[in-house]
Amino acid sequence: MVEEDPCLIELVRYIHLDPVRAGLVADCQALRSVPWSGHARFLGEIDDHWQETDAVLWLFGQQVGQARRA
């Protein structure tokens, strides 16, 4: 269980960067095309209406663009 926002932020970063760090994809650009990753959804490139992204994005910034850059 994650009880504090800073821990949740680090967990989200870890989950989304793990395929890059493990060498499964070359970089974050390549991560966008991985179907089992939510990365493209958080960037707004895919909207399949089943994954809630707003609450997590808000942790990174109160404006959507700012949160996606962070």
Predicted model as a PDB file, atoms N, CA, C, CB and O in Angstrom, pLDDT in the B-factor column:
MODEL        1                                                                  
ATOM      1  N   MET A   1       0.841  -1.165   0.000  1.00 84.00           N  
ATOM      2  CA  MET A   1       0.000   0.000   0.000  1.00 84.00           C  
ATOM      3  C   MET A   1       0.894   1.239   0.000  1.00 84.00           C  
ATOM      4  CB  MET A   1      -0.961  -0.008   1.213  1.00 84.00           C  
ATOM      5  O   MET A   1       1.867   1.322   0.749  1.00 84.00           O  
ATOM      6  N   VAL A   2       0.551   2.173  -0.835  1.00 89.00           N  
ATOM      7  CA  VAL A   2       1.272   3.437  -0.913  1.00 89.00           C  
ATOM      8  C   VAL A   2       0.438   4.486  -0.192  1.00 89.00           C  
ATOM      9  CB  VAL A   2       1.554   3.854  -2.403  1.00 89.00           C  
ATOM     10  O   VAL A   2      -0.711   4.733  -0.557  1.00 89.00           O  
ATOM     11  N   GLU A   3       1.017   5.098   0.827  1.00 90.00           N  
ATOM     12  CA  GLU A   3       0.250   6.022   1.659  1.00 90.00           C  
ATOM     13  C   GLU A   3       0.586   7.487   1.444  1.00 90.00           C  
ATOM     14  CB  GLU A   3       0.459   5.688   3.083  1.00 90.00           C  
ATOM     15  O   GLU A   3      -0.151   8.351   1.917  1.00 90.00           O  
ATOM     16  N   GLU A   4       1.670   7.796   0.751  1.00 93.00           N  
ATOM     17  CA  GLU A   4       2.073   9.189   0.568  1.00 93.00           C  
ATOM     18  C   GLU A   4       2.332   9.466  -0.907  1.00 93.00           C  
ATOM     19  CB  GLU A   4       3.331   9.511   1.407  1.00 93.00           C  
ATOM     20  O   GLU A   4       2.826   8.607  -1.637  1.00 93.00           O  
ATOM     21  N   ASP A   5       1.987  10.689  -1.337  1.00 91.00           N  
ATOM     22  CA  ASP A   5       2.157  11.072  -2.743  1.00 91.00           C  
ATOM     23  C   ASP A   5       3.591  10.926  -3.244  1.00 91.00           C  
ATOM     24  CB  ASP A   5       1.708  12.494  -2.936  1.00 91.00           C  
ATOM     25  O   ASP A   5       3.778  10.420  -4.351  1.00 91.00           O  
ATOM     26  N   PRO A   6       4.622  11.342  -2.492  1.00 93.00           N  
ATOM     27  CA  PRO A   6       5.986  11.183  -3.012  1.00 93.00           C  
ATOM     28  C   PRO A   6       6.343   9.716  -3.305  1.00 93.00           C  
ATOM     29  CB  PRO A   6       6.986  11.761  -2.016  1.00 93.00           C  
ATOM     30  O   PRO A   6       7.063   9.430  -4.261  1.00 93.00           O  
ATOM     31  N   CYS A   7       5.846   8.811  -2.495  1.00 94.00           N  
ATOM     32  CA  CYS A   7       6.092   7.385  -2.736  1.00 94.00           C  
ATOM     33  C   CYS A   7       5.358   6.919  -3.990  1.00 94.00           C  
ATOM     34  CB  CYS A   7       5.651   6.543  -1.518  1.00 94.00           C  
ATOM     35  O   CYS A   7       5.893   6.126  -4.765  1.00 94.00           O  
ATOM     36  N   LEU A   8       4.147   7.405  -4.191  1.00 93.00           N  
ATOM     37  CA  LEU A   8       3.374   7.047  -5.377  1.00 93.00           C  
ATOM     38  C   LEU A   8       4.042   7.579  -6.638  1.00 93.00           C  
ATOM     39  CB  LEU A   8       1.942   7.586  -5.268  1.00 93.00           C  
ATOM     40  O   LEU A   8       4.086   6.890  -7.657  1.00 93.00           O  
ATOM     41  N   ILE A   9       4.555   8.784  -6.575  1.00 92.00           N  
ATOM     42  CA  ILE A   9       5.260   9.365  -7.728  1.00 92.00           C  
ATOM     43  C   ILE A   9       6.456   8.501  -8.105  1.00 92.00           C  
ATOM     44  CB  ILE A   9       5.723  10.811  -7.417  1.00 92.00           C  
ATOM     45  O   ILE A   9       6.655   8.201  -9.282  1.00 92.00           O  
ATOM     46  N   GLU A  10       7.244   8.102  -7.132  1.00 93.00           N  
ATOM     47  CA  GLU A  10       8.409   7.254  -7.409  1.00 93.00           C  
ATOM     48  C   GLU A  10       7.979   5.895  -7.936  1.00 93.00           C  
ATOM     49  CB  GLU A  10       9.263   7.080  -6.146  1.00 93.00           C  
ATOM     50  O   GLU A  10       8.645   5.341  -8.810  1.00 93.00           O  
ATOM     51  N   LEU A  11       6.891   5.348  -7.432  1.00 93.00           N  
ATOM     52  CA  LEU A  11       6.391   4.067  -7.913  1.00 93.00           C  
ATOM     53  C   LEU A  11       5.949   4.161  -9.368  1.00 93.00           C  
ATOM     54  CB  LEU A  11       5.233   3.589  -7.043  1.00 93.00           C  
ATOM     55  O   LEU A  11       6.251   3.275 -10.169  1.00 93.00           O  
ATOM     56  N   VAL A  12       5.237   5.227  -9.713  1.00 90.00           N  
ATOM     57  CA  VAL A  12       4.808   5.426 -11.105  1.00 90.00           C  
ATOM     58  C   VAL A  12       6.024   5.551 -12.020  1.00 90.00           C  
ATOM     59  CB  VAL A  12       3.912   6.687 -11.229  1.00 90.00           C  
ATOM     60  O   VAL A  12       6.056   4.948 -13.093  1.00 90.00           O  
ATOM     61  N   ARG A  13       7.009   6.320 -11.610  1.00 89.00           N  
ATOM     62  CA  ARG A  13       8.234   6.459 -12.412  1.00 89.00           C  
ATOM     63  C   ARG A  13       8.928   5.115 -12.585  1.00 89.00           C  
ATOM     64  CB  ARG A  13       9.196   7.466 -11.759  1.00 89.00           C  
ATOM     65  O   ARG A  13       9.362   4.764 -13.682  1.00 89.00           O  
ATOM     66  N   TYR A  14       9.026   4.374 -11.499  1.00 92.00           N  
ATOM     67  CA  TYR A  14       9.686   3.066 -11.551  1.00 92.00           C  
ATOM     68  C   TYR A  14       8.968   2.139 -12.528  1.00 92.00           C  
ATOM     69  CB  TYR A  14       9.732   2.427 -10.150  1.00 92.00           C  
ATOM     70  O   TYR A  14       9.603   1.514 -13.378  1.00 92.00           O  
ATOM     71  N   ILE A  15       7.651   2.052 -12.406  1.00 89.00           N  
ATOM     72  CA  ILE A  15       6.875   1.157 -13.264  1.00 89.00           C  
ATOM     73  C   ILE A  15       7.046   1.525 -14.730  1.00 89.00           C  
ATOM     74  CB  ILE A  15       5.393   1.199 -12.882  1.00 89.00           C  
ATOM     75  O   ILE A  15       7.226   0.647 -15.575  1.00 89.00           O  
ATOM     76  N   HIS A  16       6.991   2.815 -15.037  1.00 86.00           N  
ATOM     77  CA  HIS A  16       7.037   3.231 -16.439  1.00 86.00           C  
ATOM     78  C   HIS A  16       8.438   3.234 -17.022  1.00 86.00           C  
ATOM     79  CB  HIS A  16       6.445   4.593 -16.580  1.00 86.00           C  
ATOM     80  O   HIS A  16       8.589   3.107 -18.237  1.00 86.00           O  
ATOM     81  N   LEU A  17       9.461   3.373 -16.202  1.00 89.00           N  
ATOM     82  CA  LEU A  17      10.830   3.365 -16.718  1.00 89.00           C  
ATOM     83  C   LEU A  17      11.481   1.990 -16.652  1.00 89.00           C  
ATOM     84  CB  LEU A  17      11.669   4.350 -15.953  1.00 89.00           C  
ATOM     85  O   LEU A  17      12.539   1.788 -17.247  1.00 89.00           O  
ATOM     86  N   ASP A  18      10.878   1.046 -15.948  1.00 91.00           N  
ATOM     87  CA  ASP A  18      11.482  -0.272 -15.793  1.00 91.00           C  
ATOM     88  C   ASP A  18      11.779  -0.966 -17.130  1.00 91.00           C  
ATOM     89  CB  ASP A  18      10.575  -1.142 -14.966  1.00 91.00           C  
ATOM     90  O   ASP A  18      12.865  -1.529 -17.270  1.00 91.00           O  
ATOM     91  N   PRO A  19      10.875  -0.958 -18.118  1.00 92.00           N  
ATOM     92  CA  PRO A  19      11.202  -1.600 -19.401  1.00 92.00           C  
ATOM     93  C   PRO A  19      12.411  -0.960 -20.092  1.00 92.00           C  
ATOM     94  CB  PRO A  19       9.996  -1.539 -20.331  1.00 92.00           C  
ATOM     95  O   PRO A  19      13.165  -1.646 -20.782  1.00 92.00           O  
ATOM     96  N   VAL A  20      12.597   0.342 -19.911  1.00 93.00           N  
ATOM     97  CA  VAL A  20      13.757   1.022 -20.498  1.00 93.00           C  
ATOM     98  C   VAL A  20      15.024   0.576 -19.763  1.00 93.00           C  
ATOM     99  CB  VAL A  20      13.592   2.580 -20.425  1.00 93.00           C  
ATOM    100  O   VAL A  20      16.015   0.209 -20.394  1.00 93.00           O  
ATOM    101  N   ARG A  21      14.987   0.610 -18.444  1.00 93.00           N  
ATOM    102  CA  ARG A  21      16.150   0.225 -17.637  1.00 93.00           C  
ATOM    103  C   ARG A  21      16.518  -1.239 -17.819  1.00 93.00           C  
ATOM    104  CB  ARG A  21      15.883   0.501 -16.171  1.00 93.00           C  
ATOM    105  O   ARG A  21      17.691  -1.601 -17.729  1.00 93.00           O  
ATOM    106  N   ALA A  22      15.514  -2.090 -18.076  1.00 93.00           N  
ATOM    107  CA  ALA A  22      15.767  -3.518 -18.267  1.00 93.00           C  
ATOM    108  C   ALA A  22      16.239  -3.841 -19.683  1.00 93.00           C  
ATOM    109  CB  ALA A  22      14.513  -4.312 -17.956  1.00 93.00           C  
ATOM    110  O   ALA A  22      16.601  -4.980 -19.977  1.00 93.00           O  
ATOM    111  N   GLY A  23      16.234  -2.831 -20.562  1.00 94.00           N  
ATOM    112  CA  GLY A  23      16.688  -3.046 -21.931  1.00 94.00           C  
ATOM    113  C   GLY A  23      15.640  -3.669 -22.841  1.00 94.00           C  
ATOM    114  O   GLY A  23      15.971  -4.121 -23.937  1.00 94.00           O  
ATOM    115  N   LEU A  24      14.381  -3.703 -22.410  1.00 92.00           N  
ATOM    116  CA  LEU A  24      13.319  -4.253 -23.250  1.00 92.00           C  
ATOM    117  C   LEU A  24      12.959  -3.311 -24.386  1.00 92.00           C  
ATOM    118  CB  LEU A  24      12.086  -4.548 -22.414  1.00 92.00           C  
ATOM    119  O   LEU A  24      12.509  -3.748 -25.445  1.00 92.00           O  
ATOM    120  N   VAL A  25      13.156  -2.018 -24.163  1.00 93.00           N  
ATOM    121  CA  VAL A  25      12.990  -1.001 -25.200  1.00 93.00           C  
ATOM    122  C   VAL A  25      14.181  -0.053 -25.116  1.00 93.00           C  
ATOM    123  CB  VAL A  25      11.629  -0.225 -25.038  1.00 93.00           C  
ATOM    124  O   VAL A  25      14.817   0.066 -24.069  1.00 93.00           O  
ATOM    125  N   ALA A  26      14.474   0.611 -26.213  1.00 94.00           N  
ATOM    126  CA  ALA A  26      15.675   1.448 -26.283  1.00 94.00           C  
ATOM    127  C   ALA A  26      15.568   2.713 -25.432  1.00 94.00           C  
ATOM    128  CB  ALA A  26      15.948   1.829 -27.720  1.00 94.00           C  
ATOM    129  O   ALA A  26      16.536   3.115 -24.787  1.00 94.00           O  
ATOM    130  N   ASP A  27      14.397   3.335 -25.432  1.00 92.00           N  
ATOM    131  CA  ASP A  27      14.242   4.603 -24.727  1.00 92.00           C  
ATOM    132  C   ASP A  27      12.760   4.892 -24.520  1.00 92.00           C  
ATOM    133  CB  ASP A  27      14.920   5.757 -25.507  1.00 92.00           C  
ATOM    134  O   ASP A  27      11.906   4.081 -24.878  1.00 92.00           O  
ATOM    135  N   CYS A  28      12.460   6.049 -23.941  1.00 87.00           N  
ATOM    136  CA  CYS A  28      11.058   6.409 -23.662  1.00 87.00           C  
ATOM    137  C   CYS A  28      10.251   6.581 -24.934  1.00 87.00           C  
ATOM    138  CB  CYS A  28      10.992   7.691 -22.845  1.00 87.00           C  
ATOM    139  O   CYS A  28       9.047   6.324 -24.937  1.00 87.00           O  
ATOM    140  N   GLN A  29      10.885   7.009 -26.009  1.00 90.00           N  
ATOM    141  CA  GLN A  29      10.179   7.115 -27.291  1.00 90.00           C  
ATOM    142  C   GLN A  29       9.670   5.741 -27.713  1.00 90.00           C  
ATOM    143  CB  GLN A  29      11.106   7.712 -28.388  1.00 90.00           C  
ATOM    144  O   GLN A  29       8.521   5.605 -28.133  1.00 90.00           O  
ATOM    145  N   ALA A  30      10.512   4.734 -27.604  1.00 93.00           N  
ATOM    146  CA  ALA A  30      10.126   3.368 -27.986  1.00 93.00           C  
ATOM    147  C   ALA A  30       9.064   2.818 -27.040  1.00 93.00           C  
ATOM    148  CB  ALA A  30      11.357   2.439 -27.992  1.00 93.00           C  
ATOM    149  O   ALA A  30       8.228   2.012 -27.448  1.00 93.00           O  
ATOM    150  N   LEU A  31       9.090   3.240 -25.804  1.00 89.00           N  
ATOM    151  CA  LEU A  31       8.127   2.778 -24.816  1.00 89.00           C  
ATOM    152  C   LEU A  31       6.698   3.150 -25.202  1.00 89.00           C  
ATOM    153  CB  LEU A  31       8.463   3.355 -23.452  1.00 89.00           C  
ATOM    154  O   LEU A  31       5.751   2.467 -24.812  1.00 89.00           O  
ATOM    155  N   ARG A  32       6.543   4.206 -25.949  1.00 88.00           N  
ATOM    156  CA  ARG A  32       5.213   4.650 -26.382  1.00 88.00           C  
ATOM    157  C   ARG A  32       4.499   3.600 -27.233  1.00 88.00           C  
ATOM    158  CB  ARG A  32       5.328   5.950 -27.166  1.00 88.00           C  
ATOM    159  O   ARG A  32       3.269   3.550 -27.251  1.00 88.00           O  
ATOM    160  N   SER A  33       5.256   2.768 -27.932  1.00 87.00           N  
ATOM    161  CA  SER A  33       4.642   1.791 -28.836  1.00 87.00           C  
ATOM    162  C   SER A  33       4.444   0.421 -28.197  1.00 87.00           C  
ATOM    163  CB  SER A  33       5.487   1.643 -30.074  1.00 87.00           C  
ATOM    164  O   SER A  33       3.960  -0.495 -28.863  1.00 87.00           O  
ATOM    165  N   VAL A  34       4.798   0.256 -26.945  1.00 85.00           N  
ATOM    166  CA  VAL A  34       4.647  -1.029 -26.267  1.00 85.00           C  
ATOM    167  C   VAL A  34       3.190  -1.167 -25.813  1.00 85.00           C  
ATOM    168  CB  VAL A  34       5.636  -1.149 -25.047  1.00 85.00           C  
ATOM    169  O   VAL A  34       2.716  -0.357 -25.016  1.00 85.00           O  
ATOM    170  N   PRO A  35       2.472  -2.186 -26.312  1.00 81.00           N  
ATOM    171  CA  PRO A  35       1.036  -2.284 -26.013  1.00 81.00           C  
ATOM    172  C   PRO A  35       0.705  -2.523 -24.545  1.00 81.00           C  
ATOM    173  CB  PRO A  35       0.442  -3.382 -26.818  1.00 81.00           C  
ATOM    174  O   PRO A  35      -0.364  -2.111 -24.095  1.00 81.00           O  
ATOM    175  N   TRP A  36       1.566  -3.161 -23.792  1.00 81.00           N  
ATOM    176  CA  TRP A  36       1.285  -3.439 -22.379  1.00 81.00           C  
ATOM    177  C   TRP A  36       1.731  -2.322 -21.452  1.00 81.00           C  
ATOM    178  CB  TRP A  36       1.955  -4.720 -21.966  1.00 81.00           C  
ATOM    179  O   TRP A  36       1.599  -2.439 -20.234  1.00 81.00           O  
ATOM    180  N   SER A  37       2.253  -1.250 -22.009  1.00 85.00           N  
ATOM    181  CA  SER A  37       2.650  -0.100 -21.204  1.00 85.00           C  
ATOM    182  C   SER A  37       1.570   0.967 -21.253  1.00 85.00           C  
ATOM    183  CB  SER A  37       3.995   0.471 -21.691  1.00 85.00           C  
ATOM    184  O   SER A  37       0.945   1.174 -22.294  1.00 85.00           O  
ATOM    185  N   GLY A  38       1.347   1.641 -20.141  1.00 86.00           N  
ATOM    186  CA  GLY A  38       0.392   2.745 -20.114  1.00 86.00           C  
ATOM    187  C   GLY A  38       1.017   4.072 -20.474  1.00 86.00           C  
ATOM    188  O   GLY A  38       0.353   5.106 -20.404  1.00 86.00           O  
ATOM    189  N   HIS A  39       2.295   4.066 -20.862  1.00 88.00           N  
ATOM    190  CA  HIS A  39       3.030   5.298 -21.118  1.00 88.00           C  
ATOM    191  C   HIS A  39       2.338   6.180 -22.161  1.00 88.00           C  
ATOM    192  CB  HIS A  39       4.440   4.970 -21.575  1.00 88.00           C  
ATOM    193  O   HIS A  39       2.174   7.381 -21.945  1.00 88.00           O  
ATOM    194  N   ALA A  40       1.936   5.599 -23.275  1.00 90.00           N  
ATOM    195  CA  ALA A  40       1.283   6.381 -24.336  1.00 90.00           C  
ATOM    196  C   ALA A  40      -0.055   6.949 -23.863  1.00 90.00           C  
ATOM    197  CB  ALA A  40       1.069   5.510 -25.589  1.00 90.00           C  
ATOM    198  O   ALA A  40      -0.487   8.003 -24.330  1.00 90.00           O  
ATOM    199  N   ARG A  41      -0.698   6.260 -22.951  1.00 90.00           N  
ATOM    200  CA  ARG A  41      -1.969   6.758 -22.409  1.00 90.00           C  
ATOM    201  C   ARG A  41      -1.734   7.988 -21.542  1.00 90.00           C  
ATOM    202  CB  ARG A  41      -2.682   5.661 -21.591  1.00 90.00           C  
ATOM    203  O   ARG A  41      -2.494   8.954 -21.607  1.00 90.00           O  
ATOM    204  N   PHE A  42      -0.682   7.951 -20.733  1.00 90.00           N  
ATOM    205  CA  PHE A  42      -0.379   9.105 -19.895  1.00 90.00           C  
ATOM    206  C   PHE A  42       0.064  10.297 -20.730  1.00 90.00           C  
ATOM    207  CB  PHE A  42       0.697   8.752 -18.881  1.00 90.00           C  
ATOM    208  O   PHE A  42      -0.113  11.443 -20.317  1.00 90.00           O  
ATOM    209  N   LEU A  43       0.635  10.040 -21.892  1.00 90.00           N  
ATOM    210  CA  LEU A  43       1.045  11.129 -22.778  1.00 90.00           C  
ATOM    211  C   LEU A  43      -0.111  11.643 -23.633  1.00 90.00           C  
ATOM    212  CB  LEU A  43       2.180  10.670 -23.677  1.00 90.00           C  
ATOM    213  O   LEU A  43       0.045  12.632 -24.350  1.00 90.00           O  
ATOM    214  N   GLY A  44      -1.256  10.991 -23.566  1.00 90.00           N  
ATOM    215  CA  GLY A  44      -2.425  11.419 -24.325  1.00 90.00           C  
ATOM    216  C   GLY A  44      -2.428  10.950 -25.759  1.00 90.00           C  
ATOM    217  O   GLY A  44      -3.218  11.439 -26.567  1.00 90.00           O  
ATOM    218  N   GLU A  45      -1.557  10.007 -26.095  1.00 90.00           N  
ATOM    219  CA  GLU A  45      -1.489   9.503 -27.471  1.00 90.00           C  
ATOM    220  C   GLU A  45      -2.501   8.395 -27.730  1.00 90.00           C  
ATOM    221  CB  GLU A  45      -0.090   8.994 -27.772  1.00 90.00           C  
ATOM    222  O   GLU A  45      -2.881   8.150 -28.875  1.00 90.00           O  
ATOM    223  N   ILE A  46      -2.935   7.731 -26.672  1.00 88.00           N  
ATOM    224  CA  ILE A  46      -3.966   6.695 -26.764  1.00 88.00           C  
ATOM    225  C   ILE A  46      -5.023   7.027 -25.722  1.00 88.00           C  
ATOM    226  CB  ILE A  46      -3.369   5.244 -26.543  1.00 88.00           C  
ATOM    227  O   ILE A  46      -4.696   7.322 -24.572  1.00 88.00           O  
ATOM    228  N   ASP A  47      -6.269   6.980 -26.117  1.00 86.00           N  
ATOM    229  CA  ASP A  47      -7.362   7.179 -25.171  1.00 86.00           C  
ATOM    230  C   ASP A  47      -8.361   6.058 -25.396  1.00 86.00           C  
ATOM    231  CB  ASP A  47      -8.034   8.591 -25.341  1.00 86.00           C  
ATOM    232  O   ASP A  47      -9.242   6.154 -26.250  1.00 86.00           O  
ATOM    233  N   ASP A  48      -8.213   4.995 -24.618  1.00 83.00           N  
ATOM    234  CA  ASP A  48      -9.113   3.861 -24.783  1.00 83.00           C  
ATOM    235  C   ASP A  48     -10.217   3.844 -23.726  1.00 83.00           C  
ATOM    236  CB  ASP A  48      -8.328   2.566 -24.728  1.00 83.00           C  
ATOM    237  O   ASP A  48     -10.965   2.871 -23.623  1.00 83.00           O  
ATOM    238  N   HIS A  49     -10.318   4.903 -22.953  1.00 82.00           N  
ATOM    239  CA  HIS A  49     -11.403   5.147 -21.999  1.00 82.00           C  
ATOM    240  C   HIS A  49     -11.478   4.165 -20.836  1.00 82.00           C  
ATOM    241  CB  HIS A  49     -12.691   5.124 -22.717  1.00 82.00           C  
ATOM    242  O   HIS A  49     -12.430   4.222 -20.057  1.00 82.00           O  
ATOM    243  N   TRP A  50     -10.512   3.272 -20.694  1.00 86.00           N  
ATOM    244  CA  TRP A  50     -10.576   2.362 -19.549  1.00 86.00           C  
ATOM    245  C   TRP A  50      -9.501   2.649 -18.515  1.00 86.00           C  
ATOM    246  CB  TRP A  50     -10.453   0.933 -20.017  1.00 86.00           C  
ATOM    247  O   TRP A  50      -9.626   2.235 -17.362  1.00 86.00           O  
ATOM    248  N   GLN A  51      -8.459   3.345 -18.906  1.00 85.00           N  
ATOM    249  CA  GLN A  51      -7.396   3.644 -17.947  1.00 85.00           C  
ATOM    250  C   GLN A  51      -7.521   5.083 -17.476  1.00 85.00           C  
ATOM    251  CB  GLN A  51      -6.002   3.398 -18.569  1.00 85.00           C  
ATOM    252  O   GLN A  51      -7.448   6.018 -18.273  1.00 85.00           O  
ATOM    253  N   GLU A  52      -7.707   5.249 -16.190  1.00 86.00           N  
ATOM    254  CA  GLU A  52      -7.818   6.579 -15.589  1.00 86.00           C  
ATOM    255  C   GLU A  52      -6.413   7.160 -15.445  1.00 86.00           C  
ATOM    256  CB  GLU A  52      -8.550   6.518 -14.198  1.00 86.00           C  
ATOM    257  O   GLU A  52      -5.556   6.557 -14.798  1.00 86.00           O  
ATOM    258  N   THR A  53      -6.178   8.300 -16.031  1.00 90.00           N  
ATOM    259  CA  THR A  53      -4.850   8.911 -15.978  1.00 90.00           C  
ATOM    260  C   THR A  53      -4.830  10.226 -15.201  1.00 90.00           C  
ATOM    261  CB  THR A  53      -4.342   9.146 -17.379  1.00 90.00           C  
ATOM    262  O   THR A  53      -3.768  10.654 -14.748  1.00 90.00           O  
ATOM    263  N   ASP A  54      -5.961  10.861 -15.044  1.00 91.00           N  
ATOM    264  CA  ASP A  54      -5.998  12.195 -14.439  1.00 91.00           C  
ATOM    265  C   ASP A  54      -5.420  12.243 -13.027  1.00 91.00           C  
ATOM    266  CB  ASP A  54      -7.412  12.692 -14.408  1.00 91.00           C  
ATOM    267  O   ASP A  54      -4.651  13.149 -12.707  1.00 91.00           O  
ATOM    268  N   ALA A  55      -5.778  11.287 -12.187  1.00 90.00           N  
ATOM    269  CA  ALA A  55      -5.311  11.307 -10.797  1.00 90.00           C  
ATOM    270  C   ALA A  55      -3.794  11.176 -10.718  1.00 90.00           C  
ATOM    271  CB  ALA A  55      -5.972  10.181  -9.997  1.00 90.00           C  
ATOM    272  O   ALA A  55      -3.155  11.841  -9.902  1.00 90.00           O  
ATOM    273  N   VAL A  56      -3.223  10.335 -11.550  1.00 90.00           N  
ATOM    274  CA  VAL A  56      -1.764  10.168 -11.544  1.00 90.00           C  
ATOM    275  C   VAL A  56      -1.089  11.386 -12.150  1.00 90.00           C  
ATOM    276  CB  VAL A  56      -1.354   8.896 -12.313  1.00 90.00           C  
ATOM    277  O   VAL A  56      -0.090  11.866 -11.614  1.00 90.00           O  
ATOM    278  N   LEU A  57      -1.616  11.896 -13.260  1.00 93.00           N  
ATOM    279  CA  LEU A  57      -1.019  13.077 -13.877  1.00 93.00           C  
ATOM    280  C   LEU A  57      -1.013  14.262 -12.917  1.00 93.00           C  
ATOM    281  CB  LEU A  57      -1.770  13.443 -15.154  1.00 93.00           C  
ATOM    282  O   LEU A  57      -0.065  15.047 -12.897  1.00 93.00           O  
ATOM    283  N   TRP A  58      -2.071  14.389 -12.124  1.00 93.00           N  
ATOM    284  CA  TRP A  58      -2.171  15.503 -11.189  1.00 93.00           C  
ATOM    285  C   TRP A  58      -1.022  15.491 -10.182  1.00 93.00           C  
ATOM    286  CB  TRP A  58      -3.510  15.457 -10.458  1.00 93.00           C  
ATOM    287  O   TRP A  58      -0.632  16.546  -9.680  1.00 93.00           O  
ATOM    288  N   LEU A  59      -0.479  14.316  -9.881  1.00 91.00           N  
ATOM    289  CA  LEU A  59       0.663  14.218  -8.965  1.00 91.00           C  
ATOM    290  C   LEU A  59       1.903  14.898  -9.535  1.00 91.00           C  
ATOM    291  CB  LEU A  59       0.972  12.753  -8.658  1.00 91.00           C  
ATOM    292  O   LEU A  59       2.773  15.343  -8.786  1.00 91.00           O  
ATOM    293  N   PHE A  60       1.982  14.975 -10.861  1.00 91.00           N  
ATOM    294  CA  PHE A  60       3.153  15.525 -11.531  1.00 91.00           C  
ATOM    295  C   PHE A  60       2.972  16.990 -11.931  1.00 91.00           C  
ATOM    296  CB  PHE A  60       3.472  14.702 -12.753  1.00 91.00           C  
ATOM    297  O   PHE A  60       3.939  17.650 -12.312  1.00 91.00           O  
ATOM    298  N   GLY A  61       1.742  17.504 -11.848  1.00 93.00           N  
ATOM    299  CA  GLY A  61       1.486  18.900 -12.172  1.00 93.00           C  
ATOM    300  C   GLY A  61       0.000  19.145 -12.310  1.00 93.00           C  
ATOM    301  O   GLY A  61      -0.746  18.243 -12.693  1.00 93.00           O  
ATOM    302  N   GLN A  62      -0.438  20.351 -12.004  1.00 91.00           N  
ATOM    303  CA  GLN A  62      -1.864  20.651 -12.036  1.00 91.00           C  
ATOM    304  C   GLN A  62      -2.382  20.968 -13.434  1.00 91.00           C  
ATOM    305  CB  GLN A  62      -2.156  21.803 -11.125  1.00 91.00           C  
ATOM    306  O   GLN A  62      -3.593  20.962 -13.657  1.00 91.00           O  
ATOM    307  N   GLN A  63      -1.494  21.242 -14.369  1.00 93.00           N  
ATOM    308  CA  GLN A  63      -1.858  21.416 -15.774  1.00 93.00           C  
ATOM    309  C   GLN A  63      -1.440  20.143 -16.515  1.00 93.00           C  
ATOM    310  CB  GLN A  63      -1.175  22.702 -16.400  1.00 93.00           C  
ATOM    311  O   GLN A  63      -0.355  19.617 -16.268  1.00 93.00           O  
ATOM    312  N   VAL A  64      -2.280  19.648 -17.410  1.00 92.00           N  
ATOM    313  CA  VAL A  64      -2.006  18.389 -18.099  1.00 92.00           C  
ATOM    314  C   VAL A  64      -0.670  18.431 -18.834  1.00 92.00           C  
ATOM    315  CB  VAL A  64      -3.128  18.070 -19.079  1.00 92.00           C  
ATOM    316  O   VAL A  64       0.125  17.498 -18.723  1.00 92.00           O  
ATOM    317  N   GLY A  65      -0.417  19.498 -19.578  1.00 92.00           N  
ATOM    318  CA  GLY A  65       0.847  19.608 -20.309  1.00 92.00           C  
ATOM    319  C   GLY A  65       2.050  19.596 -19.388  1.00 92.00           C  
ATOM    320  O   GLY A  65       3.048  18.932 -19.666  1.00 92.00           O  
ATOM    321  N   GLN A  66       1.955  20.325 -18.301  1.00 94.00           N  
ATOM    322  CA  GLN A  66       3.031  20.369 -17.321  1.00 94.00           C  
ATOM    323  C   GLN A  66       3.263  18.990 -16.719  1.00 94.00           C  
ATOM    324  CB  GLN A  66       2.714  21.384 -16.219  1.00 94.00           C  
ATOM    325  O   GLN A  66       4.408  18.569 -16.556  1.00 94.00           O  
ATOM    326  N   ALA A  67       2.185  18.286 -16.389  1.00 92.00           N  
ATOM    327  CA  ALA A  67       2.295  16.953 -15.792  1.00 92.00           C  
ATOM    328  C   ALA A  67       2.923  15.973 -16.777  1.00 92.00           C  
ATOM    329  CB  ALA A  67       0.912  16.444 -15.346  1.00 92.00           C  
ATOM    330  O   ALA A  67       3.741  15.145 -16.376  1.00 92.00           O  
ATOM    331  N   ARG A  68       2.563  16.049 -18.039  1.00 90.00           N  
ATOM    332  CA  ARG A  68       3.138  15.128 -19.031  1.00 90.00           C  
ATOM    333  C   ARG A  68       4.622  15.405 -19.248  1.00 90.00           C  
ATOM    334  CB  ARG A  68       2.385  15.240 -20.367  1.00 90.00           C  
ATOM    335  O   ARG A  68       5.394  14.470 -19.460  1.00 90.00           O  
ATOM    336  N   ARG A  69       5.028  16.649 -19.199  1.00 89.00           N  
ATOM    337  CA  ARG A  69       6.464  16.947 -19.329  1.00 89.00           C  
ATOM    338  C   ARG A  69       7.246  16.445 -18.129  1.00 89.00           C  
ATOM    339  CB  ARG A  69       6.687  18.450 -19.496  1.00 89.00           C  
ATOM    340  O   ARG A  69       8.376  15.975 -18.264  1.00 89.00           O  
ATOM    341  N   ALA A  70       6.644  16.547 -16.965  1.00 85.00           N  
ATOM    342  CA  ALA A  70       7.316  16.097 -15.729  1.00 85.00           C  
ATOM    343  C   ALA A  70       7.451  14.592 -15.723  1.00 85.00           C  
ATOM    344  CB  ALA A  70       6.542  16.561 -14.476  1.00 85.00           C  
ATOM    345  O   ALA A  70       7.988  14.024 -14.772  1.00 85.00           O  
TER     346      ALA A  70                                                      
ENDMDL                                                                          
END                                                                             
